Amino acid sequence: MFTGVESLEDMKRQLKVQMEEYAEMMAQNQVRDDLLKALVEEIEEWTADEAQISEEIRITLDGFIQQLQQQGMDYSNWLKLTGRTQEKVQEELRPQAEATLKARLALEEICVLENITVTDAEIDKAYAEVSQRYGLSVEQLKATFGAGNDEKLRKDVLLKKAIAVLEANAEITEG
């Protein structure tokens, strides 16, 4: 956490920098979340078939199950503890899944309208960033996540670029 610390003052300076960086990251995330929420609210008509919504619910549920497992809890035990059924959880996740799907479809449309593409160099850079985060080589990362990960990573980079376009063109007001 603290590298090159030789005194209490060094540690305090590093901690202050880390706290400022964290606060900036949280503020940026809040702006991004607010922009996506506003984008979704502006979409009056949208078409998504039940299969797309079901898939988004599954993805959301898979993420939730992973979070539970990281906390040392089994999903079936969580269901018992909370008195929920699989169907009830899916019903509760539906509004979130629909909003996520709306946002993704809108961002994909921005990509089309703005001719946003992703280069192989950007994919390589994304692999390098993810592999560094997990402490794996790019080869280990690719082996761990499988062959289909290239397309998922390409889509993630593409959507991040669409969000950047949205942020660059948004009129942000405080309040």
C-alpha positions, 0 to 999 in steps of 0.5 A: 500500500505504501511504497518508499515510506521512510517516515510518518510524513511520507506515509501521510503524503501517500495516503493523502494522494491515494485518498484524493485519487479515490475521491476523483475516481468516485466523482467520475464514476458518479458523473458517468452513472448519472449520464447513463441514467439520464440517457436511459430516462430519455429513451421512451421507446425501445425494443428488446425481446424477452430473450435479451432481457432474460440474458441480461438478468442472467448476467446480472445474477451471475455477477451477484452470485460471484459477489456472494462467493467472494464473501464466502456465501453460497447462493442457495444458502443466501436464498434460504436465509433471505426467504427468496426464490430464484424466480423472485430474485429474477423478478427483482433484478428485471428493472436493473437488467432492463436499464442496463440493456437500454443503456448498452443498446443506446451506447451501441447506437452511439457507436454506430452514429459516431463511427466508433471502432476498436483497434487491435492495439486497443484490445492489446492495451486492454488485455495488458491492463486487465492482466496487470490488475489480476497479476497474470500474463496476457497468455494466462489471462486468455487461457483463463477466460477462454477464446470468446473473451476477445469479443467481450473485451472488444465490446467493453472497449467500444462501450467505454469509448461511447461513454467517453463521447457521451461525457465529452458532449454532455452539459454537466450541471451541478445540483 
